[in-house]
Amino acid sequence: MSQTMTLDEKLATSNKALDLLDAGDKEGYSRLTRSIPMPPYLAKVAKETMGADFLIKGGFNLSEAEAEFGHNWLNT
């Protein structure tokens, strides 16, 4: 996902996700929270501690990490 999200968009998505969780939709909650870009510092720590496969298979939005570290940062 190359489009960046504003802080307001991130907060709105988080609120929608919490509404889904309150309604018992854990899958919808998970899908929406993973659509919010992971901060680069968290992505870096997750890669170092859990591995690149965890991030890739997890379906996390890594657009901000890619913008900061480069497109192939998971492979290095």
N, C-alpha and C positions, 0 to 999 in steps of 0.2 A: 504494500500500500504506500504509494509515494505522496499522497496528499496529506498535508499536515492538519492537525486538529487544533483549533484555538482552545484556550482554557475553558471558555464558556461551553464549547462543544463537548469537551471532556467531562465537564461537570454535568451537563444535560444527559449525556450517555450514562454516566454513573448513576444518576437519579433514576433513569429508565430501568437500568439493571436492578437497582434496589427494589423498584416497584415489582419487577418480575419475580425477584426472590421472595418478596412479601406475599405474592400470589401463589407461591409454591413452584414456580417454573425455574428450577435450578439450571436446566440446560440453556434456557434463554439468558439467564443471568451470566452464566459462564461465557456464552458466545459474545454478549455485549461487552463484558469486562475485558475480554481478550482483544476486542476491536480497538480499545484505547491504546495508543502507542505506549509501549514500555519505555520508561526513562532510560537513556543510554547507560547510566551508571548501574542500574539494576540489571540490565541486559548483560553487561560485562561481568558482573558478579555471578549471575545465573550461568553464563557460559563457563566461567572458571570453576564453579562448584558442582554444577549438574551436567554440563556438557552441551555442545551445540545441538545434538540430537534432541535433547529435552526441549529446547526452544523451537526447533523446526517442527517437531511432531506435535508440540503443544498448540500450534496455531496462533502464537502471539503476534501482535502487531509490532514489528521491529523497525518500522520506518524511521524513527528518530535515531536509533542506534546506527542504522545504515547511513543516514545522513552525516552522523558524526564520525563513524569509524570506517566508512567505505562499504561498497556493495558486497565485497567478499570477506567481511570481517569475521564471519562465523567459520570460515575455512582456514583462518590463519592462527 
